[in-house]
Amino acid sequence: ALVSAAAGCFQTGLLSGRHILITAGPTQEAIDPVRYISNHSSGKMGFALAEAAAEVGARVTLVCGPVHLPTPDRVTRVDVLSACDMLAACEAAMPCDLLIAAAAVADYRPEAIAPHKLKKNPGTEDGLVLQLVRNPDILATLSARPDRPFCVGFAAETQNLIAYATRKLLDKNLDLIVANDVADPSIGFNSEDNSVTVIDPQQHSTRFSQASKGLIARQLIAFIAARYHHLHI
Amino acid sequence: ALVSAAAGCFQTGLLSGRHILITAGPTQEAIDPVRYISNHSSGKMGFALAEAAAEVGARVTLVCGPVHLPTPDRVTRVDVLSACDMLAACEAAMPCDLLIAAAAVADYRPEAIAPHKLKKNPGTEDGLVLQLVRNPDILATLSARPDRPFCVGFAAETQNLIAYATRKLLDKNLDLIVANDVADPSIGFNSEDNSVTVIDPQQHSTRFSQASKGLIARQLIAFIAARYHHLHI
């Protein structure tokens, strides 16, 4: 059975018949109708993963924050702005077999969205205090569901990359985490190349050395599919 | 002399031989290496003004925040991120004959930029307080210089548009202000069309009804050039 299942994978695509949910890009957290908090994620890595997953036969739902990227072929795209919207769109897309959370979701949002553009007081040089509250944790929320998918997280860090990534993997009960050093300008946010390390719950790590995001995405999808099938056949 | 000067304008272009400095787009104020505060300005109106000014013979310097727009022909473009950077780039481009400040400059920036990505504390659901300080006022700074150019401001508001725009015109000692209702989704930020009202220091207002940003830009440049020449010939 294992041999025929594996052979079937290669004939019809590694993830044929599987539904994979991928998040990508930044989120945008409104301060008022004009201003917002966001981050430098370009969405390129998540879009490359969606394209690579579709190539190997998966049914792909791509939930993405505001990005300037074309939708890959055979991918269902859902555009959102805030982290709360992204969680709602992911919940609406469930169930799925695999989840790859590549979006750079804002940890915090302004406590309230001002209904009109905040005015500075022209008589003073006073500053402003912006009170932020925690956003929901999309990956932890989905990985805690009864219909939990195979969960792959991303950790984008500027220091202590492997330690932070391992802690996130264990805290959120993930199957794999992809650690991404965004302090290096040749890889990471908005660059064309990437170089990542994948860590599993046994804290084994696998390094994918610098290559285009398209090539890294195909290698990651092959690696993720192999781990997924190892658990599910 | 007036007749020959006016005739010269039409032969060689309304702003031939004049240096015009135009700011465009949002600014981006870093919170840490990953996160920032910004706004929804697309830069389209400022870029359309730069193109229209170059068409009538001006030497154009376009200082712009992060936008996804091609540089118009015969325009010198300077890319910046923060309001402080934008002020420095404008000061470096001085002197100029006319200044059109179309950028949506952030009024506030985080008091300090964290050198590494801020970590949320996984043990708590605590919020975060972001202390913001006032940014320099680019338009007021340039209009207070001894080599003050003819100064045109923009007011993008979601309410009390004409009142706020008039106050800004007078507070900053401008020659003209362009009032832009960004609450209307068919015009304003990131739309293709615009509709604006120009106010002068005598509080006369001139309305430019809804049209493409390219057409509004040509009309505005013609109007601004007429007022500039009225003062300078």
Interface residues (C-beta under 8 A of the other chain):
Chain A: I31 D32 P33 V34 R35 Y36 I37 S38 N39 H40 H68 A104 A106 D107 Y108 E111 H116 K117 K119 K120 P122 E125 D126 G127 L128 V129 L130 Q131 L132 V133 R134 A156 E157 T158 Q159 Y164 R167 D171 V182 A183 F189
Chain B: I31 D32 P33 V34 R35 Y36 I37 S38 N39 H40 H68 A104 A106 D107 Y108 E111 H116 K117 K119 K120 P122 E125 D126 G127 L128 V129 L130 Q131 L132 V133 R134 A156 E157 T158 Q159 Y164 R167 D171 V182 A183 F189
